[in-house]
Amino acid sequence: MSFGETLRRLIAEREIGVRELARRVPCDAGHLSKISHGIKRPSEQLASRLDDLLDANGELVALFTTTSDNTGQATGAGSEKTRFPDREEDDEMQRRRLLQSLITLGAASSPAVEALQHIRDGVDRAIGRDEGSHLDDWEETVAEYGYSILQLPPHRTIPELAADLVTVQRVASRHVGGRQYPAWCRVNSNLSMLMAKTLGSAGQPRLARDWWTTAEHAATTSGDADLRVMVTAERLIQGMYEERPAAVMLRRADATLARAPRAPGRGTAQLHTARTQLLALQGDGAAAATALRTAEEYLQQLPASVTRNSPSVFAYGEDRVRYTEVWAHAYVGGSLGELEEAVERALHALPDDEPPRRPAQLRLLHAAGLVRAGDVTEGVRHAHAVYEAQPADQRSTMVTSLAKQVMEAVPEAGRKQPGVAAYGELLASGPRRSMA
């Protein structure tokens, strides 16, 4: 059998679709389909990767070697472009599509930028700096995005994130099956998760959903179990503000927790806070209180590098737990005194340079708690002041969702109050949705 025929047989036997297999590689599904039908030849790295993913026990690698010998690849006859013109053309077409996508988003991409990047690549090779040495730089870039996506409106973050994802994707594709491939997948997962969060904040849940899936697959491929849990936890938290079914998300949280690493980690800690919030959404105060205590225990076991008081997506400090405490009080109920004390603790726990969104979210939760406790006038007045003070481009999905939940908590009989009606008009004006 040929390489393509064997690949099709293995795909059928393993009951995996071409698109799913392409995601795991990762590569373009159309390119993989052409390989399976003998239209195109795979690279050596891709053949090895497919062999591993399909448990082919070397069968695909052997067929690749045989085919390469027959075409002159093993002996080095002819240039790469002469031997594989279709693959060269396909790569160039993909490169042009990616660049055009970046131009559409407003990211810095032009012939001059491309030329400078090629020159820099040549300088790096001349001084012995290969792509592997760039990993530390990219991990630092990921850390910087952890701060900036909380500070900047989505339309300023998305183009830069997209440009960096294109660069990392192209680098990672050259390391498939190599020693550093898992590390590049980890970078890809973090950047994809940040893109998903940013799109969610921009009110684009459909686009965000695909990026969440990409982030989860990349985390799985990287072998970083805690990163995989963290991506799922962040996705569940975002889903609450998008008003996805709490019962469905709670089942997913429990299933993820059952497979999570035993050692405390950033992802597992965040998953416990997500469970607390989901239980509170369902009105289960006792279970929410138990989950909150577990989150507090995890906080004490995490290293200082994670729990530092820092306004970053990747930090898990006291402010995260205190925010969850306010959430539980706001949804489950209890005395107003306990709610207000929780709000004060949460505001005090925020980093000094915390962006305005988190304090706004805490105050909106406070307002919702006031309304549910029966103080509609004060709760709505409080929410109106908070939401009106937010700049239009800072009214993220999270902020707007909490603002709407204040209105939803108002009993039908109270909707005609002048203050409530005015608040409804403010909400109707809505946030500004822009990606570029």
C-alpha positions in Angstrom: 0.0 0.0 0.0 1.1 3.6 -0.6 1.6 6.2 2.1 -1.8 7.8 1.4 -3.6 4.4 1.3 -2.1 3.4 4.6 -2.9 6.7 6.2 -6.5 6.4 5.1 -6.7 2.9 6.5 -5.2 3.9 9.8 -7.6 6.9 10.1 -10.6 4.6 9.5 -9.3 2.0 12.0 -8.6 4.6 14.7 -12.1 6.1 14.1 -10.6 9.7 13.9 -11.6 12.3 11.4 -9.1 14.1 9.2 -10.0 17.5 10.8 -9.5 16.1 14.3 -6.2 14.5 13.3 -5.1 17.8 11.7 -5.8 19.6 15.0 -3.6 17.1 16.9 -0.7 17.4 14.5 -1.3 20.4 14.1 -1.5 21.1 10.4 -4.0 22.2 7.7 -6.8 19.7 7.3 -6.9 20.2 3.5 -3.2 19.5 3.2 -3.6 16.3 5.2 -6.5 15.2 3.0 -4.3 15.7 -0.1 -1.6 13.6 1.5 -4.1 10.8 2.3 -5.2 10.7 -1.4 -1.7 10.7 -2.7 -1.9 14.2 -4.2 0.9 15.6 -2.0 3.8 14.1 -0.1 4.4 14.6 3.6 7.5 16.0 5.1 9.7 13.7 7.2 8.6 15.4 10.4 4.9 15.1 9.5 5.2 11.4 8.6 6.8 10.8 12.0 4.2 12.8 13.8 1.3 10.9 12.0 3.0 7.6 12.8 3.0 8.5 16.5 -0.5 9.9 16.6 -2.0 6.8 14.8 0.1 4.2 16.7 1.4 3.0 13.3 4.5 1.3 14.9 6.8 2.7 12.3 4.7 1.7 9.3 4.2 5.3 8.0 7.8 6.2 8.6 9.0 3.2 6.6 6.6 4.1 3.7 7.9 7.7 3.8 11.5 6.4 3.5 10.6 4.1 0.6 8.7 6.9 -1.2 11.6 9.3 -0.6 14.1 6.9 -2.0 12.0 6.5 -5.1 11.7 10.2 -5.6 15.4 11.0 -5.0 14.8 12.7 -1.6 17.0 10.4 0.3 19.9 10.8 -2.1 19.5 14.6 -2.2 18.8 14.7 -6.0 17.4 18.0 -7.1 16.4 21.0 -5.0 13.6 21.0 -2.5 11.5 23.3 -4.8 12.2 21.0 -7.8 11.3 17.8 -6.0 8.2 19.1 -4.2 6.8 22.0 -6.1 3.2 21.5 -4.8 4.3 21.7 -1.2 6.4 24.8 -1.9 3.4 26.4 -3.6 1.0 25.4 -0.7 3.3 26.8 1.9 3.6 30.1 0.0 -0.2 30.3 -0.4 -0.7 29.7 3.3 1.9 32.4 4.1 0.1 34.9 1.9 -3.3 34.1 3.5 -1.9 34.6 7.0 -0.4 37.9 6.0 -3.6 39.1 4.4 -5.5 38.2 7.5 -3.1 40.2 9.6 -3.5 43.2 7.3 -7.3 42.9 7.6 -7.0 43.0 11.4 -4.7 46.0 11.3 -1.6 44.2 12.5 1.8 45.4 11.4 2.4 43.3 8.3 3.9 44.6 5.1 6.7 43.8 2.7 9.0 46.0 4.6 8.2 44.2 7.9 8.6 40.8 6.3 12.0 41.9 4.9 13.2 43.0 8.3 12.2 39.7 9.8 14.1 37.8 7.2 17.2 39.9 7.7 16.9 39.4 11.5 16.6 35.6 11.0 19.8 35.7 8.9 21.6 37.7 11.6 20.5 35.2 14.3 21.8 32.3 12.3 25.1 34.1 11.7 25.6 34.6 15.5 24.5 31.1 16.4 21.1 32.0 17.8 18.5 29.4 16.7 14.8 29.3 17.2 15.2 27.3 20.4 16.8 30.2 22.1 13.7 32.3 21.3 11.5 30.2 23.7 12.4 32.3 26.7 11.5 35.5 24.8 8.1 34.1 23.9 7.3 33.0 27.4 8.1 36.5 28.5 5.8 37.8 25.8 3.0 35.5 27.1 3.6 36.9 30.6 3.3 40.5 29.3 0.0 39.7 27.6 -1.2 38.5 30.9 -1.0 42.1 32.1 -2.0 44.0 28.9 -5.3 42.2 28.2 -6.6 43.3 31.6 -5.4 46.9 30.9 -6.3 47.5 27.3 -9.6 47.4 25.4 -9.9 44.3 23.1 -9.6 46.2 19.8 -6.1 47.2 20.8 -5.0 43.7 21.8 -6.4 41.4 19.2 -4.2 42.5 16.2 -1.0 42.1 18.1 -2.1 38.8 19.6 -3.0 37.6 16.1 0.4 38.6 14.7 2.3 36.8 17.4 0.1 33.7 17.0 1.0 33.6 13.3 4.7 33.8 14.1 4.6 31.1 16.8 2.5 28.8 14.6 5.0 29.0 11.8 7.9 28.3 14.2 6.1 25.4 15.9 5.3 23.8 12.6 9.0 23.5 12.0 9.5 21.6 15.3 6.8 19.0 15.0 8.0 15.8 16.6 11.2 17.5 17.9 12.4 17.9 21.4 11.2 21.5 21.8 7.8 20.9 20.2 5.9 20.6 23.5 7.4 23.9 24.7 6.2 25.6 21.5 2.7 24.0 22.0 2.7 25.5 25.5 3.3 29.0 24.2 0.7 28.4 21.5 -1.8 27.3 24.2 -1.3 30.3 26.3 -1.6 32.8 23.4 -4.7 31.0 22.1 -6.3 31.1 25.6 -5.5 34.9 25.8 -7.1 35.3 22.3 -10.2 33.4 23.5 -10.5 35.6 26.6 -10.0 38.8 24.6 -12.6 37.8 22.0 -15.0 36.9 24.8 -14.4 40.4 26.3 -15.2 41.9 22.9 -18.6 40.1 22.8 -17.5 37.5 20.2 -18.4 34.2 22.0 -18.6 32.2 18.7 -15.1 33.2 17.6 -13.8 32.7 21.2 -15.2 29.1 21.3 -12.9 28.0 18.5 -9.9 29.6 20.2 -10.7 27.9 23.5 -10.7 24.5 21.7 -7.4 25.3 20.1 -5.9 26.3 23.4 -7.1 23.1 25.0 -5.7 20.9 22.2 -2.3 22.8 22.3 -2.2 22.4 26.1 -2.8 18.6 25.8 -0.1 18.3 23.2 2.3 20.2 25.3 1.9 17.6 28.1 1.4 20.4 30.7 -1.5 18.9 32.7 -2.0 22.0 34.9 -2.1 24.3 31.9 -4.8 22.1 30.4 -6.8 22.5 33.6 -6.2 26.2 33.7 -7.5 26.7 30.1 -10.7 24.8 31.0 -11.1 26.8 34.2 -10.8 30.1 32.4 -13.2 28.9 29.8 -15.8 28.0 32.4 -15.4 31.4 34.1 -15.9 33.1 30.8 -18.9 30.9 30.1 -20.7 32.2 33.3 -20.6 35.7 32.0 -21.9 34.5 28.6 -24.8 32.9 30.6 -24.1 29.3 29.5 -26.0 26.6 31.4 -24.5 26.4 34.9 -25.4 22.7 35.3 -23.6 21.7 32.1 -20.5 23.7 33.1 -20.5 22.3 36.6 -20.4 18.7 35.2 -17.5 19.7 33.0 -15.7 21.3 36.0 -16.2 18.1 38.1 -15.0 15.9 35.2 -11.9 18.0 34.7 -11.2 18.1 38.5 -11.3 14.2 38.5 -8.4 14.2 36.0 -6.5 17.1 37.4 -3.0 16.6 38.8 -2.9 15.9 42.5 -0.2 18.5 43.2 -1.7 22.0 43.7 -1.3 24.1 40.7 -2.5 27.4 39.2 -5.0 25.7 37.0 -6.5 23.5 39.7 -6.8 26.4 42.1 -8.7 28.4 39.5 -10.9 25.4 38.8 -12.0 25.4 42.5 -13.0 29.0 42.3 -14.9 28.3 39.1 -16.8 25.5 40.9 -17.6 27.8 43.8 -19.1 30.4 41.4 -21.1 27.7 39.5 -22.5 26.2 42.7 -23.5 29.7 43.9 -25.2 30.3 40.5 -27.3 27.2 41.2 -28.2 28.5 44.7 -26.3 25.7 46.6 -24.9 27.8 49.4 -23.5 25.0 51.5 -21.6 23.4 48.6 -20.4 26.8 47.4 -19.0 27.5 50.9 -17.2 24.1 51.0 -15.7 24.7 47.5 -14.6 28.2 48.6 -12.7 26.7 51.6 -11.0 24.3 49.3 -9.9 27.2 47.0 -8.5 29.0 50.1 -6.6 25.9 51.1 -5.1 25.6 47.6 -4.1 29.3 47.7 -1.9 28.5 50.8 -0.1 25.7 49.0 0.8 27.5 45.8 4.3 29.0 45.3 4.9 32.7 45.8 5.6 33.1 42.1 1.9 32.3 41.4 0.3 34.0 44.4 2.1 37.3 44.0 -0.2 40.3 44.3 -0.2 41.1 40.6 -2.8 42.3 38.0 -2.2 39.4 35.6 -4.2 36.6 34.1 -1.5 34.2 35.2 -1.5 35.3 38.9 -3.6 33.5 41.5 -3.5 35.6 44.6 -5.7 36.5 47.5 -7.8 38.8 45.3 -9.1 35.8 43.2 -10.4 34.0 46.3 -11.9 37.2 47.8 -13.7 38.0 44.4 -15.2 34.5 44.5 -16.3 35.0 48.1 -18.2 38.2 47.0 -19.7 36.3 44.1 -21.0 33.6 46.4 -22.6 36.1 48.8 -24.2 38.0 45.9 -25.9 34.9 44.4 -26.6 32.8 47.4 -27.7 35.6 49.7 -27.3 36.1 53.5 -26.9 39.2 55.6 -26.1 42.5 53.9 -23.4 43.0 56.5 -21.6 39.8 55.4 -21.8 40.9 51.8 -20.4 44.3 52.5 -17.6 42.9 54.6 -16.7 40.5 51.8 -16.7 43.4 49.3 -14.3 45.4 51.5 -12.0 42.4 51.9 -12.0 41.9 48.1 -11.3 45.6 47.3 -8.5 45.6 49.9 -6.9 42.5 48.3 -6.7 44.0 44.8 -3.2 45.0 43.6 -2.5 48.7 43.7 -2.2 48.9 39.9 -5.4 46.8 39.3 -7.2 48.0 36.1 -10.7 49.5 36.6 -12.6 46.5 35.4 -12.2 44.3 38.5 -13.3 46.9 41.0 -16.3 47.6 38.8 -17.2 44.0 38.7 -17.0 43.8 42.5 -19.2 46.8 42.9 -21.7 45.4 40.5 -21.8 42.1 42.4 -22.4 44.2 45.5 -25.3 46.0 43.8 -26.8 42.7 42.6 -26.6 41.4 46.2 -28.4 44.5 47.5 -31.2 44.1 45.0 -31.7 40.4 45.8 -31.8 41.3 49.5 -34.6 43.7 48.8 -32.9 47.1 48.6 -33.8 47.7 45.0 -33.4 51.5 45.0 -29.9 51.5 46.5 -28.7 48.5 44.5 -29.8 50.0 41.1 -28.4 53.5 42.0 -25.1 51.9 42.9 -25.0 49.8 39.7 -26.0 52.9 37.5 -23.1 54.9 38.9 -20.6 52.1 38.4 -21.6 51.2 34.8 -21.9 54.8 33.7 -18.4 55.6 34.9 -16.9 52.8 32.8 -15.5 54.0 29.4 -17.4 52.4 26.5 -14.4 50.4 25.4 -13.9 49.1 28.9 -17.4 47.7 29.2 -16.3 44.1 28.6 -18.6 41.1 28.5 -17.9 40.5 32.2 -18.7 44.0 33.3 -21.8 44.2 31.0 -23.1 40.8 32.1 -22.9 41.7 35.8 -24.6 45.1 35.1 -27.5 43.3 33.4 -27.8 40.8 36.2 -28.5 43.7 38.6 -31.5 44.6 36.4 -32.6 40.9 36.1 -32.6 40.7 39.9 -35.2 43.5 40.2 -38.7 42.1 40.8 -41.3 42.8 38.1 -43.2 45.2 40.4 -40.1 47.4 40.8 -39.3 47.8 37.1 -41.4 51.0 36.8 -39.5 52.9 39.4 -37.8 56.0 37.7 -34.3 55.0 38.8 -34.8 51.5 37.5 -36.1 52.7 34.2 -33.2 55.1 33.8 -30.8 52.2 34.5 -32.5 50.1 31.8 -32.0 52.9 29.3 -28.3 53.0 30.2 -28.0 49.2 29.7 -29.8 49.5 26.4 -27.1 51.8 25.1 -24.8 48.8 25.4 -21.0 48.5 25.1 -19.0 49.3 22.0 -18.1 46.1 20.2 -14.9 46.4 18.1 -12.1 44.0 17.3 -9.9 46.1 15.1 
